[in-house]
């Protein structure tokens, strides 16, 4: 079996830490570099439920997209959520490795996996990495659909093919509008609206869209021939497809080196929202004038 240091070196080659944002915290968080690795679990969030799953699976390494410690800390005491995670990992001999914004920018990366889940063809990065001469790395992806569909059909496809969450898919736009081109960005994407508008796409699918950026994006395109349509999915759901892509990449590396790794993807839903109560779509005027 390979050592942890060998496996994490392979992971860093897939998602170079140098691609990560300066504020990010990627790489190996816990684990003995000389420990042997036979089983690996991929997940989005390094929460206790996932760590317990890794223990149950007898995994030697947990690879997550989201960091455990994104900001500095002064304690790993087991009476804190994150400290308990660290204690569980170390007590059970499980390493933790994080690939966050470096996996967002990689080729292939998080948004490639999202595009693959939606069965759309990637044309180019939405925000190209200026250090990539091939022009394939960067944030988000600009995609083309195999055939034009309505916004209603596209939203239905996203709801069907992305993992189910309480939020589902929120939509802004004319449901009968035709969509031929689509920008996607796994995770929070409303900081990319300027790039989305510059790309000239028909729709943008991402997560965590806030009121003001979404409203401004819609208003900015109101007078154009094809106003920008928005599809807002749950953050976790837009990033989970990367776990399957990443697991397949490591599986291929394992086969090439004869490591014999057993690679798994967690199906546990760690989206924090657990229920959704739909409101009555009737206009406010039907409820009468205020007292």
N, C-alpha and C positions, 0 to 999 in steps of 0.2 A: 504494500500500500504506500502511496505517496505521503510525504510529510506535509504538515499544514503550510509550511513556508513555500513548498513547491506549488501547492494548489492556489494559494493567494497570489503568487507570482503570475500564474496563468490568468487569474481573474484580473489582476492589474494590467496585464497585456491586452485583455479584452476592453477594459474600461480604464485607461490610464488616469491615475490620480491628478496629473497635471491638467486634465480637462475640467476638473471641478472648479466651481466658483471659489473665490478667496474666502468666503464666509463659511464654506461647507466643511463637514467633518467626515471624510471617507477613509476607507482602508480597514485594517484589522483593529478591532476594538478589544477583543479578548482571545486568548488561546496561546498555547505553547508552540512555538515555531517547529519544534522537533516532534510534536505529537503526530501519530499516524492518523490519516483520514480515510475512512471507508464509505461513509454515508453523508450526503449533503442535503440540506433542506433549504429551498428558496421561498421567501415570503416578502411582502411589502413592508410590514411593520415589525420591529423588534419588541413587541409587547409580551406580557407574561404568558398569555394564552398560546402564542406562537412558540415561545421558549419551552413551555410545558409539552407542546406537540413534538418539538425536537427531542426532548427527553424520552417521551413515549416511543419515538421512532428509533431511538438509540443513534441519533445523528452525532457526528463528530464535528460538524461545521454547519452553522446557520448563516446564510447570506441574505441580507435584506437590502431593500432600496432605501428606506428611510433610516437616518442615523439614530443611534440611541442617545448620544450626547452631541447635540448641535451647538450648545454653548458650554462654557466652562462650568465645572461643578466643584464643590468642596467636600463631597461625601459620596460614598457608595454603600452607606449603611443599609442593611436589609429591611429596615422599616420604611424605606422610600420605594416607590414603584421602580425606578431605574436601578437602584441598589439591589433590590430583590432579583431583578433580571440578571445582573452581573453575578450575584451569589449563586443563582441557579445554574448559570452557564459554567462557572468555574467548578462548582461542586460536582457537576456531571461531565466535566472534561469536554465541553463543547466550545468551539471557537465561534466568534462572531466577526463577520466581514461585511462592510457597507460599500455599496456602489450607488451614489446618489446623482448629483449633477454631472459627474463624469459619465454615468450611464445615460443620462439625458442627451449628452452631446456626442456620444460614440456612434460609430457606424458598424453594425446596426445598433440602435439604441431604443430607448423607451418609446419614442414616438413612432419608430418603425414597427414595433410590436403592436402598438395601438392601431396603426394603419392596416396591418395584417389582419387584426381581429375584425376590422370593418370591411375587409376585402376591397381595399382601394389601392391604387398603384402610386407608389412614392415617386415623385418627379425630382424633388430637390429639398434641401433644408429650408425651413422658413427663415431662420436667422443663421446664415452660413458662418462657420468657424474660419476666421481670416487666416489662421495658421495651417489650414488644410488645403494643399494645392489641388487635391482631387475634387474639392467642393462637395464632399459627401457628409461631412460632420457638421453638427450645429444643433441649435434648438428648434424643436417642432419640425414638421414636414409639410410640404405642399404636395397635394395628391390629386389624381384624376380618377373619376369613376369609370368603370368599363362602359356603362351606358348612363344617360341622364336619368335621374329619378326625381321625384318630388321631395320636398323637405319632409313631408309626412312619412314617406317611405324610408328616407334616410334615418329619421328619428326612430322608426320602428326597427330598422336594422341594428342601430346602436343598442336599443333596449334589449334586443334578442341576443346579440353576440357578445356584449360586455357582461361581466359578472353582475348578477342581480343585486341591487341595493335598495334601501328604503327610498332613496331619492328618485331613482329611475333617471330619466332624461328630461331636463327642462328645455323648452324650445322658445326662441324668439324669432318671429318672422311669419311670412305667409306660407301656410302649410302646403299650398298648391304650387308654390314657386319651384322652378326647375333648378336642380343642383347638378352641375357638371364637374366643378372643381371644389376642393375641400382642403382647408388647413387643419392640422391636428397638432395638439400638444398635450402630452401626458402630464398630469398634475396641474397646478395653478397656472393659468395662461393669460390672465387679463392684462399682464404687463406687455403682451405681444401685439396688442391691437394695431399699433402703427405699422408693424411688419405685415400683419394680416391684410390691412387695407392696401399696402404697397404691392402685395402679391396679387391683388385683384381677384381673389377667389369668391365663390358664391356663398360659402358657409365656413364656419369655424367651430370645431368641436374640441372642447377642453374641459377643465373643471374649476370649481371655486370662483365662478364669475360673480363679481360684486355689482351692486345696483348701479353706481355712478359710471364706472367704466363701460358696462354693458349698455346703459342708456345712451351714453355719448357715442359709442360705436354704432348703435342703431340710428341715432339722429344724424350722424355724419354721412350716412349713406342713404338717407331718406329720399334725396332728390336724384339719386342715380338710377340708371335703368335696372340694375339688379342690386337692391339693398342687401347688405350683409346679413345673413341668417346666422343665428347662434344656437349651438347645442351644448348644454351644460350637464355633464355627467358627474357622478361622485368621484372625488379625488382618487380614492383607492381603486375604483373600477377602471380608471384610465391607465393606471400603472401596473395592475396585476398581470396583463398580458406579457409584460416584460419578464416576469418570473418564468413563464414557459419558454420564452426565447432564450433567456440566460441559462436555464437548465439544459436546453438542447445544445447550446454552445459548449458548456462544460462537459456534457456527455460526449461530444465529439472529440474534445481534447483528451478526455479519459481513454477513449478507444484508441486514439492515435499513440498515446504513451503506454498503453497497456496497464493503466492504473486499476481498472475494474471498479471504478466508483459507482455507487448506487445513488442516483440523483432523484430527488423528489421535489414537487411543488405543493405548497400548502394550499388547500382549498378553503381554509378558514377565513370567513369574512371579518376583517378587522376595521371596516368602515365604522366610524363612531356612531353614526345615526342608525337607529334600530327600528323606526316606524315612520310612517307618513300618513297624515290625515289630509285628504284632499278637501279644499274649500269649495263652496258653491260658486260656480262661475257666473251666476246671475249678476247683472250690473247693480251697483249700489243703489241706484234710483228705485229699484223694485222694493227696497226695504223701507221706503217712506222718508219723509223729511225728519231731520233731527228735532228733538223736543226743545 
